[in-house]
Amino acid sequence: MSMMVVAHHPLINPNKTGPLPSIASSFVHCHNKISVHSSTKAPALSVSLRNISKGKVTIHQTMAAMGVKSEASPNKVAVVTGANKGIGLETVRELTKAGVTVILTARNEKRGMEATSLMHNEGLSNVLFHQLDVQDDKSIVSLAEFVKAQFGRLDILVNNAASTGVVVDEDCLRAKNIDPADWLSGKATNLIQDVMITTYDKAKECLETNYFGVKKIIEALLPLLQLSSSPRIVNLSTIRSQLRRVPDERRRKVLGDIDNLTEEAIEDILQTFMSDVKEDKLEENGWQKMLPAYSISKVSLNAYTRILAKKYPNMLINCVHPGYVNTDANWHTGTLTLEEGAQGPVMVALLPDDGPTGCYFDRTQLADF
C-alpha cells in the first residue's frame, strides 16, 4: 500500500569520456578508503564510471557492476532535499528503484505531496513526504525528529535544494536564444548581464539556502547518520564551483588550502561577498560575473564538504556536479535529461564502503576541485 506521511511540525560541463584517475592521483583532491598510497585503479568503479558516462549502461547496471545491487539496499533510508521536481525528484525515483526508502522533502507542502503521489502512482511506494524549508530552523528540527521517530537512523542525505541568487527576466532571456555551447564555454556571461540581476535579498537567500542551509541540515542529521553502518552525504554542486573559476587569487588559495581550511575562513569570504553585493562592488572586487552568489555558495559548499570528510572519516561525504541539465533552475537552457542529471548523485549516494570521500564528481567521474 502506498504510504504518504505529512508532518506539520512547524551552468556547466559537457560529458567526459576519459578514464577514471588512479586512486593515487585522485587522492590529490580527495580520500579513498581502499588505499591512500595505492597506484592501482579500483577496477569495478573505474569501468562502471567510464561506461555510464558514455551512456553504455543504465545507472542500475552501473550500481550492480560496483557491487551495489538494488536488492542490497531495502533497509537504507535517505533524505533528499528540494525534491518535488527536477534533479531532486529524479534522484528520489532512482534511489527508490534501488530499494532505498526515501523521504522526499520540499518547502512547498502541496507540491511535495503531489510529487510523492506521483511516485506512488508509478508503483514506488517506499517514498514518504516531509515538509522542509532549509532556511527555517524549526522545519529542520522537525525533519530530524521525524526521521529519528520513524527510522532511528539515516543512511543517505542528498542536499539538492538550491537558489540561483538572481532576479531573471525570463522572457528576455528566452528571446536571446543563447546557444547551449555559449553557456558551456562561458561566452554567455556578457550576453545575460542585462537580464540577470544580483540583488542583496536574492544573494542572501542564495547563501542561506546553498551554504548555510546545507550546513544546518547536515548538523541536525549528523547524529542519525552516525548511527548508520554506511552513511553517505551527497552535496549537489556545479561546474561553476571549480576553484580555477574563482577570479581572486587570495580567495582561491584560501578555499583550496584543505590542510588549513576552516569553516570560519569560508564564512569570512561569504561575509565579504555580501558586503560587496550591498555596496555594488562585485566586479570591482573580483567576484565571478556569471551567477556570482550561486557560484561562491557552491565553491564554499565544496570547501565545507572537504572539511566534513576530514572530520568524519567513517562517512563518505562528496559533492557532485550533475551536468548541464534541463531544469527550472537554469531556465531550461540545459541539454541533459533529468535521468542523466540524476546519475551522478545516485551513484555517489550508493558508493561502496571503500569508495572515495572528500571528492568532487563531475557527473560520474572524479574531477579536480
LUMTOR-52806 format. One record per residue (C-alpha): residue in one letter; x, y, z. Coordinates in steps of 0.2 Angstrom, whole numbers, always signed. Layout:
N
(a (X Y Z))
...
***
This chain:
369
(m (+0 +0 +0))
(s (+6 +17 -4))
(m (+11 +27 +11))
(m (+12 +46 +12))
(v (+17 +55 +28))
(v (+15 +73 +30))
(a (+21 +82 +46))
(h (+16 +99 +51))
(h (+29 +102 +64))
(p (+32 +119 +61))
(l (+129 +131 -79))
(i (+142 +118 -83))
(n (+152 +105 -92))
(p (+150 +93 -107))
(n (+151 +75 -103))
(k (+169 +67 -101))
(t (+174 +51 -108))
(g (+192 +49 -101))
(p (+197 +36 -89))
(l (+195 +37 -71))
(p (+210 +44 -62))
(s (+220 +31 -52))
(i (+217 +31 -33))
(a (+234 +39 -31))
(s (+230 +53 -42))
(s (+213 +56 -36))
(f (+219 +57 -18))
(v (+227 +74 -23))
(h (+209 +81 -21))
(c (+200 +68 -11))
(h (+202 +52 +0))
(n (+199 +34 -4))
(k (+196 +21 +8))
(i (+204 +7 -2))
(s (+222 +14 +0))
(v (+229 +31 +1))
(h (+246 +26 -7))
(s (+240 +14 -19))
(s (+244 +17 -38))
(t (+231 +4 -44))
(k (+214 +8 -50))
(a (+198 +2 -42))
(p (+193 -9 -57))
(a (+174 -10 -55))
(l (+172 +8 -50))
(s (+183 +14 -65))
(v (+174 +3 -78))
(s (+157 +7 -71))
(l (+160 +26 -71))
(r (+168 +26 -88))
(n (+154 +16 -96))
(i (+140 +26 -88))
(s (+147 +42 -93))
(k (+147 +36 -111))
(g (+129 +31 -109))
(k (+133 +12 -112))
(v (+124 +6 -96))
(t (+110 +12 -85))
(i (+113 +18 -68))
(h (+106 +2 -60))
(q (+118 -9 -71))
(t (+132 +3 -65))
(m (+127 +0 -47))
(a (+127 -19 -50))
(a (+144 -18 -58))
(m (+150 -9 -42))
(g (+143 -22 -31))
(v (+129 -11 -25))
(k (+114 -21 -31))
(s (+96 -14 -29))
(e (+91 -29 -18))
(a (+105 -25 -6))
(s (+98 -8 -1))
(p (+80 -12 +5))
(n (+84 -6 +23))
(k (+93 +10 +18))
(v (+84 +27 +22))
(a (+88 +43 +13))
(v (+83 +61 +14))
(v (+83 +71 -2))
(t (+80 +90 -1))
(g (+72 +101 -14))
(a (+64 +85 -21))
(n (+47 +90 -28))
(k (+54 +92 -46))
(g (+69 +92 -57))
(i (+85 +83 -52))
(g (+79 +81 -34))
(l (+63 +71 -39))
(e (+73 +60 -52))
(t (+86 +56 -38))
(v (+71 +51 -27))
(r (+64 +40 -41))
(e (+81 +31 -45))
(l (+85 +28 -26))
(t (+68 +20 -23))
(k (+71 +9 -38))
(a (+87 +4 -30))
(g (+77 -2 -15))
(v (+80 +13 -4))
(t (+66 +21 +7))
(v (+66 +39 +3))
(i (+60 +54 +12))
(l (+56 +67 -1))
(t (+57 +85 +6))
(a (+51 +101 -2))
(r (+47 +118 +5))
(n (+30 +119 -3))
(e (+19 +106 +5))
(k (+7 +105 -9))
(r (+20 +102 -22))
(g (+29 +90 -11))
(m (+13 +79 -8))
(e (+10 +80 -27))
(a (+27 +74 -31))
(t (+25 +60 -18))
(s (+9 +54 -25))
(l (+17 +54 -42))
(m (+30 +42 -36))
(h (+16 +31 -28))
(n (+7 +31 -44))
(e (+22 +24 -53))
(g (+22 +10 -41))
(l (+36 +17 -30))
(s (+28 +15 -13))
(n (+44 +17 -2))
(v (+43 +36 -3))
(l (+37 +47 +11))
(f (+35 +66 +11))
(h (+40 +78 +25))
(q (+40 +97 +23))
(l (+57 +106 +24))
(d (+62 +124 +22))
(v (+81 +124 +24))
(q (+81 +142 +29))
(d (+69 +138 +44))
(d (+77 +131 +60))
(k (+60 +124 +66))
(s (+57 +115 +50))
(i (+74 +107 +50))
(v (+72 +101 +68))
(s (+55 +94 +64))
(l (+63 +84 +50))
(a (+76 +77 +61))
(e (+64 +72 +74))
(f (+53 +64 +61))
(v (+67 +53 +54))
(k (+73 +48 +72))
(a (+55 +43 +77))
(q (+51 +34 +61))
(f (+68 +25 +57))
(g (+80 +28 +71))
(r (+94 +32 +59))
(l (+98 +40 +42))
(d (+109 +31 +29))
(i (+109 +44 +15))
(l (+107 +63 +14))
(v (+106 +71 -3))
(n (+107 +90 -2))
(n (+99 +96 -18))
(a (+89 +111 -13))
(a (+96 +127 -21))
(s (+94 +145 -25))
(t (+101 +154 -40))
(g (+103 +171 -32))
(v (+97 +182 -46))
(v (+82 +190 -52))
(v (+79 +185 -70))
(d (+68 +192 -84))
(e (+64 +175 -92))
(d (+55 +182 -107))
(c (+71 +192 -112))
(l (+82 +178 -108))
(r (+72 +166 -120))
(a (+72 +180 -133))
(k (+91 +180 -133))
(n (+90 +162 -139))
(i (+108 +159 -132))
(d (+117 +143 -139))
(p (+120 +130 -126))
(a (+138 +130 -132))
(d (+139 +148 -126))
(w (+133 +143 -109))
(l (+146 +129 -108))
(s (+160 +140 -114))
(g (+156 +155 -103))
(k (+153 +166 -118))
(a (+135 +169 -112))
(t (+142 +179 -97))
(n (+141 +195 -106))
(l (+125 +191 -115))
(i (+115 +190 -99))
(q (+121 +204 -89))
(d (+105 +214 -93))
(v (+93 +200 -89))
(m (+100 +193 -74))
(i (+102 +205 -59))
(t (+110 +200 -42))
(t (+100 +209 -28))
(y (+105 +209 -10))
(d (+90 +200 -5))
(k (+92 +186 -18))
(a (+111 +184 -14))
(k (+106 +182 +4))
(e (+93 +169 +0))
(c (+106 +160 -11))
(l (+119 +159 +3))
(e (+106 +155 +16))
(t (+100 +140 +5))
(n (+115 +134 -4))
(y (+128 +135 +10))
(f (+121 +139 +27))
(g (+105 +129 +24))
(v (+115 +114 +19))
(k (+126 +116 +35))
(k (+111 +117 +46))
(i (+103 +101 +38))
(i (+119 +91 +40))
(e (+122 +97 +58))
(a (+104 +92 +63))
(l (+105 +75 +54))
(l (+123 +70 +59))
(p (+118 +61 +75))
(l (+107 +50 +64))
(l (+119 +47 +50))
(q (+132 +42 +63))
(l (+120 +28 +68))
(s (+121 +21 +51))
(s (+133 +7 +46))
(s (+136 +15 +29))
(p (+132 +34 +30))
(r (+133 +45 +14))
(i (+132 +63 +12))
(v (+130 +70 -6))
(n (+131 +89 -9))
(l (+125 +94 -26))
(s (+137 +106 -34))
(t (+141 +114 -51))
(i (+154 +117 -63))
(r (+154 +135 -58))
(s (+161 +129 -41))
(q (+178 +124 -48))
(l (+192 +134 -40))
(r (+200 +139 -56))
(r (+184 +149 -60))
(v (+187 +160 -44))
(p (+195 +176 -51))
(d (+203 +182 -35))
(e (+219 +173 -31))
(r (+219 +175 -12))
(r (+201 +168 -11))
(r (+206 +154 -22))
(k (+221 +149 -11))
(v (+211 +150 +5))
(l (+197 +139 -2))
(g (+209 +127 -9))
(d (+221 +125 +6))
(i (+212 +110 +13))
(d (+226 +107 +26))
(n (+222 +124 +34))
(l (+204 +127 +29))
(t (+192 +132 +42))
(e (+173 +135 +42))
(e (+177 +152 +49))
(a (+188 +156 +34))
(i (+174 +151 +22))
(e (+161 +161 +31))
(d (+173 +177 +31))
(i (+173 +176 +12))
(l (+154 +174 +11))
(q (+153 +189 +23))
(t (+164 +199 +12))
(f (+154 +194 -3))
(m (+138 +200 +5))
(s (+146 +217 +9))
(d (+152 +219 -9))
(v (+134 +215 -15))
(k (+127 +228 -4))
(e (+140 +241 -10))
(d (+138 +236 -28))
(k (+157 +231 -29))
(l (+156 +213 -35))
(e (+165 +216 -52))
(e (+177 +228 -44))
(n (+182 +216 -30))
(g (+185 +201 -41))
(w (+169 +190 -40))
(q (+163 +179 -53))
(k (+152 +188 -66))
(m (+141 +173 -70))
(l (+129 +170 -56))
(p (+140 +177 -43))
(a (+130 +172 -27))
(y (+127 +154 -34))
(s (+145 +152 -39))
(i (+153 +157 -22))
(s (+140 +147 -12))
(k (+144 +132 -22))
(v (+163 +135 -21))
(s (+161 +137 -2))
(l (+150 +121 -1))
(n (+164 +111 -10))
(a (+176 +118 +3))
(y (+164 +113 +18))
(t (+162 +96 +10))
(r (+181 +93 +11))
(i (+181 +99 +29))
(l (+167 +87 +34))
(a (+176 +72 +25))
(k (+192 +75 +36))
(k (+182 +77 +52))
(y (+171 +61 +49))
(p (+182 +48 +40))
(n (+169 +35 +44))
(m (+157 +43 +32))
(l (+158 +45 +13))
(i (+155 +64 +10))
(n (+156 +70 -8))
(c (+150 +84 -19))
(v (+144 +81 -37))
(h (+141 +92 -52))
(p (+126 +84 -60))
(g (+129 +91 -78))
(y (+121 +104 -88))
(v (+103 +98 -85))
(n (+87 +105 -92))
(t (+78 +111 -77))
(d (+69 +126 -70))
(a (+84 +131 -60))
(n (+94 +135 -76))
(w (+78 +142 -85))
(h (+78 +126 -96))
(t (+94 +130 -105))
(g (+102 +114 -101))
(t (+105 +99 -113))
(l (+104 +84 -102))
(t (+89 +75 -97))
(l (+84 +73 -79))
(e (+88 +55 -79))
(e (+106 +59 -85))
(g (+107 +73 -72))
(a (+102 +60 -58))
(q (+116 +48 -62))
(g (+130 +56 -53))
(p (+120 +60 -37))
(v (+113 +42 -36))
(m (+129 +34 -40))
(v (+138 +44 -26))
(a (+124 +41 -14))
(l (+126 +22 -17))
(l (+145 +21 -17))
(p (+153 +5 -10))
(d (+160 +6 +8))
(d (+178 +8 +1))
(g (+173 +22 -11))
(p (+181 +39 -11))
(t (+177 +53 +1))
(g (+180 +72 +1))
(c (+179 +72 -18))
(y (+171 +82 -32))
(f (+162 +72 -45))
(d (+159 +79 -62))
(r (+143 +69 -66))
(t (+150 +51 -63))
(q (+169 +55 -64))
(l (+181 +61 -51))
(a (+187 +78 -55))
(d (+198 +92 -48))
(f (+190 +105 -36))
***
